[in-house]
Amino acid sequence: MSLQGKRIFITGGSRGIGLAIALKAAADGASIAIAAKTTEANPKLPGTIFTAAKEIEEAGGIALPIQCDLRDENQIADAVARAAQEFGGIDILINNASAINLTRTEETPAKRFDLMFDVNVRGTFLTSQAAIPFLRESAKAGRNPHILTLSPPLSMKPKWFKNHVAYTMAKYGMSMCVLGMSEEFRRDAIAVNALWPRTAIDTAALAMIPGVDTAACRTPEILADAAYAIFHRDSKECTGNFFVDDEVLASEGITDLEKYSVVPGTKDFLVDFFLD
């Protein structure tokens, strides 16, 4: 198994889960475009497209940092086209960028609602739309193209909506893109799948949420390893799935997940949203 020579476009990969997936692919020598908004360091959210690019290159990959605001359709189209021109095409799209605001209905300002829908739903849709022509060419060349979106399995249980209606709708909007596009592009042999963590993942963004105990979390590397396994599956067969990280690893024979624990020996993890 190797991603050597693969051409990857990832949104929001300047830190956290996105960067972990990028570094896993970089170790194989993949070419990776990091499309994110952050160009200057923020004390609360460390990491920029340039620091991510440096880490990718140090890990053995080829990096292309692209400043891109996913709220701007022209920037999205330009970023995808630039990556395709630089790498000679695109084989894998990772819709990783996401905005979160865990507020109840009356405490959700319009600008926060708009941000989540612009980044999560609209951004995922438009980035996928821009990448499809290049992924279709990848399929014709037998390069096993994949779209992987970091979003949860769909569920209409009220408990997943009642505390943060806007956020749930925004994340499920990403998952609905997976549901629809997997069927729409099945005939093109483009795999479209979702991936979600069983437990909360220790990231800088999570640390900004009050009351979260990161000691009960796993590291982003568990999602990187799960994504790596998915990218090696046949795009003509493996599509329309809502994967959960530990289930993917178990299917690969990996059941000892201790190395992903933030605190070694942890048994009681904080189960992520949207999973029973």
N, C-alpha and C positions, 0 to 999 in steps of 0.2 A: 504493500500500500504506500502510495506516495502522491503528493500534489505538485511534484516538480513540473515546472512548465505551465501550471494552471494560472489563469489570468482572473483575478478576483477583484470585485468592487464591493466595498463595505461602507455602509453609512454609519456615522457616529462612532468610528473606531478609534478615537483618540485616547480612550481609557477603558477600564472595566472589561466587561464581557466581550465587546467588539475587539478590543486590543488582544485579549487572550486568544480568540479565534484566529486573528491575524498572525500572531506569533507562532501558533501551532503550524499554520500553513507555511510561514516563512522558513521554518526549520527544514522544510523539504525543498526550498528554493523557489517558492511561488512568487509571482508578481502581484502586488497588492496595492490597490488605490484606496486611500483613506479619505473619504469625503465627509467632512465634518465642519462645524462652524468655528471651532476654537482655534485661534492662532496665537493668542497670548495667554500665559499661565494665569490661573485663578487659584488663590490660596485654598478655597473651599472645594474646588474641583480640579485637581492637578491633571496635567496632560494636555497636549496640543497636537495638531496634525503633524507638526514637525518633530516633536519628541517621539510620537508614535512611529513616524517614518524612520527615525534613527534606531529605535529598538528593532524594527522589522529588518533593517539592513544588518544590524549586529547579529540577528538571529539567523541570517543566511538568505533572506529574501530580497526582492527588488521592490522598492517603495515609491509610491507617487502620492504625495500629500496634495489634496485639493480642498481649498476653502469652499464650502458649499452650505448655503442656508436652504434646508429642505422645504421651507415655506415658499420658495421662489422656483416656479416651474422652469424658468429659463436657466437658472443656475444648475438645476438637476440635469436638464438635457445637455448642457455644456460639459458638466462634470463627467457624465457617462460617455459622451462622445470623445472627450479628451483621453480618458482612460483607454477606451477602445483603440484610439489612434496610437497612443503610446505603446500599448502592449500587443497590438495587432488583433484585438478582439477581446471578448469577455466570455469566460466559462462559468463563473460562479458569481451570483449576486447575493449579498447578505443584507437583509433589511433589519439592521440592528438598532438604529436610532429610535429613541422613544422618549416622550415627555410624560412625567407622572405628577399628579396632584390629587392626593387622597383626601378630598373634602366632600362633605355632604352637599346636597343640592343648593341649599340656601347660602352656603359658604363658598361656592364656586364662582369666582368672577368670570365675566365673559371672556376676558383676555386669556385666562387659564384654560377655559373650555376650548377656545379657538386654537391655542398653542397645541394642546393634545391632539385635536383633530387635524390640524395642519401638518404636524410632524408625524404622528402615528398613522393615521388613515390616509390622508392625501399624499404624504411623503412616500409611504410604502407603495401606494398605487402608481404614482407618477414615476418613481424610480424603476419600478418593475416595467412599466410601460416603455420607458426609454431604453431599458436593457434588452427587451424581448428580441428586437431585430438581430442583435449581436449574439444572443443566446441561441437563436434559431440557426445562425450560421455555424455556431459551435456544434450544434447537434448534427448538422449536415456533414461536418468534418469528423464526426465520431468522437467528440471531446467530452461527452457526458455532462451536459450543462445542468446546473442546479440553481434554483432560487430557494434560499432558506430565510424564513422570517421568524424573528424572536417574538413569538406571541403564543397565547395559551389555547388549549382545547376549548371549543365552544360549548357553553352550557347556559341553559335558560333558567337556572335555579335563582330565585330572588335573592338568596343570601349573597351572591356575588355582585349584586347591583346595589343593595340597599344602603351601603355605607359610602359609596363613591360611584354614583351613577355615571358621571361624565367619564371618569377614567376607565371604567369597565367597558363602556360603549366604544371608547377609543381603541382599547386593546383588542376587543372583539372585532372591530373594524379591520384591523390588520389580519386577524384570523379569517375573516370573511374573504379577504383578498386571496388567501391561500386556498380556501374552499372553492372559490369560483375559478381562479386562474389554473389550478391543477387540472381541472377538467377542460378548460378552454385550450390549454396548450399541451394536453396529453398527446394529441396527434403530431405535435412538433417534437416530441421526445424531450421536452423540457420538464425536469422534475420541479415541482413546487411543493415545499413542505414547511411545517412550523416546528419550532423547538422551544421547549419551556422547561425551567428547572423544577425539580421536586421540592427543593428547599429554597429559602431565601439565599441570595448570593451576596457575598461581602464585596461591595463596590463603594466608591466614593459617593455615588448618588444615594445609595441606601443609607449610608452613614448620616446623611442630612435629614433623614426622617426621624422625628423624635420617638424615643421609646423602643427602638429596634436594638436588640442585643446581637451584635455581630458574632459573638462567641457561639451562637446557635446557628451559624450559617456555614455554607460551603464556599469554596473559592471559585472564581470564574473558570479555572482550568477544567472543571467537570463539563462545562458546556463546550469548551474548546475541543475536548476529546470526543464528545458526542457528535459535534458538528463534523469533525474530521472523519468519523465513521460514516456518517450520512453521505458525505461528498463522494465516497468511494462506491456507493450503491448505484445500480443501473438506473439512469434517468428515465428509461422507457418503462421501468417496472415500479420504481420507488417514488410515488407521487401521491399527493393528497393526504399525507399523514400528519397527525398532530403528535409529534414525538415528545416524550418526557425524558430528560437526560439520563436518569438511572436505568430506565428501561432500554434505551439504546445501548448503553454500556453492557447491560446484562445479556443482550442479544449477541454481543461480541465476546461473551465469556468473562466479562469484567464485573465481579460482584463485590470485591473488597474495595470500598470507597473511602477508606480511612485517610488516604493521602490528600483528599479534597477537603478535609475538615479544617476550619480555621483554628479550632482548638483541638489538638489530638485527644482522642478518647471520647469525644462528644457522642452521646447516644440520642438525645432529644433535640432534634433540629426544628427550626421554625419552618413549618410547611408553607410554601408559597401560595399566593392567591390562586383561585380558580381550580384548585385540585382538592378533591374530597379525601 
